[in-house]
């Protein structure tokens, strides 16, 4: 994400910073989640249940925080960004 240029729209550099930070946070979150999953104690059913409950709560909290990072985008007018997204070939595949 860092290597991409800021979109050529009003507040483009600020929008780019939000995406760059949020995607960096996502990579960190994913790495931490994988690491935590690998550490789950599976020595007994009771341990697995306890560990999975804790792990699940941690993942939910982390994704909530990540969502809040993207909420920062609400500060900016997305009209031009939406138009770019709809007209750029490199974005077409993402639109589904």
N, C-alpha and C positions, 0 to 999 in steps of 0.2 A: 504494500500500500504506500509505503514511503516513496517508492520509485515513481509512482504515478504523479502527474502534474495536477495541481489544483484545477477544479473545473472553471471554465471561463464564464462565470456568472457572478452576479453581485454576491459578495461575501464568500467567494470561492475559496480563498486561502483559509478562512475560518472553518468552513464546511470540511475542507480537506483535513484540517487538524483534528476535527471530531472523528472522522472516519479512521484516520491514522491511529489515533489513541485507542479508539474502541476496538479496532481489529488487533492491535498489539495486545490489548487487555484480553481479547478472546484467545489468542494464541497462548498467553500465559495461563489463562484459566483452563484451557484444554490440557496443556502439559501437566498442570497441577492435578487436574481431575484424573488423568491416566495414572499418575504417580500414586495418588491416594487410593485408587481402585486396586492397584497392584499390592498395596499394603493391608488390604482387608484381611483380618484374622479369620480363617476358615477352619479353625481347630474344633469347633463345635457348632451345632445349629444355633444355640443361644448367642454365641459370639457373632456369627454371620448376621443374625437378625439385628442385633445391637449395632454392629458396624454399618450395616446397610441403612438403618434408620438415620444414623449420624451422617453418613455419606450423602444420602438423599437430601437431607436438610441443608447440608453444605452446598451441594450443587444448586439447589433451588435458590439459595441466598446469593450465590455467585452469579447466576444468570439474571437475577433481579438487578443486581448491581450493574451488570453489563447492559441491560436494557436501559437503565438510567443514563448510561453514557450516550446511547443513541438518542435519548430524549432531548439531549442538548441541541439536536438539529431543529427542534421546534422553534428555536430562537430566530431562525433564518427563513426567508421567503423561498419556498421550494419550487415555485412555478417554473423558473428558468431551468432548474435542475431536472425537474420532471420532463421538460421539453428536450433537454439534452439526452436524457435516458431513453426517450422514445425515438430519437432520431439517429443516435450513434449505433453503427453496426455492432460494435464490440459490446454494447449493452443489450442488444436484441435477444441474445441467447439467455440472458438473465431474467428477462420479462416473462418467460414461460410461454 
